[in-house]
Amino acid sequence: MDIGTPSLLVASTLLFIWGVAVTPLSIILSNRYRIVDLPGGRKTHSSVTPRGAGIVLWLGFLLWSLYAVTEASTFRALAFGGTLVFLSGYWDDMRTLKPGVRLLFHAAASGIFLIALPGFPLRHWPVCLLWVAGMINAFNLVDGVNGLCLSVFIASSLALSAFGFAGAFAPVAALAAGVLPWNFPRAKTFLGDGGTTLLGFLYSTLFICSTVDFIDGVPVLELPFYLFLIGGIPAADTLFAIMRRSMKGRSPFSPDRGHIHHRLMDRGWGQVSTVVFLSTAHLLLLAGGLFFLGRYIL
């Protein structure tokens, strides 16, 4: 995605301001319509907390898409797919959706994106469809500590911007950074399923958009390994969760307190140290994936 540097600077600044300024309005909206997260069980917070900040990310990305689509037509599919993902998650925040219904929305959004992506090799369809749908859910599962989901997204987006993908990642990193002060270290609001799943969709699809010109040269059998590393902590935590629950004879969708962030906090880690550690670990995995992919990208 080749979007000029001045436009990126202006867009990133405006999106950061949007995140900072509009998130308080989402808090009012969430409280008004009782879109809140109650404490107890596996949750680490101790008070009723609004969970509608995802709408700030969604609307901010739509605004960015209205401009960026003139430079990259793929943003139409990104905006449409992201809307499907966000609305299904936002509905789940208000009234619980069955896991199968959520996965159907996620698969549809992933498929729509890949269909609209010019030049995407058909042989990589199955892996990338699974990866995008998986990352949508992985970012949701990793959102168990204040600021963790946003911090992982921001850190990796900045790293990918420095790697040469700023046209795709710099604006959304700024948007997420604008919301972060309202979610970390003390959470005045949560992203909700709408926000976390949207971040997973944007992270995975924007990465594919950024590498579409090179991905055809990646061997089919190697691509899953590289994408797993690019998926970082969310991908690893989700894989371990599926394995852990399956070995116990439970549904992969059943909740538990075995996630990496839960284990660290149960051992006495604070929220800030947990977020910093996992964000750093995520960057190391991302760096490994970029190292292996570098021979095809550079």
URJOGI-V34443 format. One record per helix or strand of 2 or more residues. SS is the DSSP state (H for helix, E for strand). FROM is the first residue (numbers start at 1). LEN is the number of residues. If there is no record, write none. Layout:
BEGIN
ss->SS from->FROM len->LEN
ss->SS from->FROM len->LEN
END
This chain:
BEGIN
ss->H from->5 len->28
ss->E from->36 len->2
ss->E from->49 len->2
ss->H from->54 len->15
ss->H from->75 len->20
ss->H from->99 len->18
ss->H from->122 len->20
ss->H from->148 len->33
ss->H from->192 len->20
ss->H from->215 len->3
ss->H from->220 len->28
ss->H from->260 len->7
ss->H from->271 len->27
END
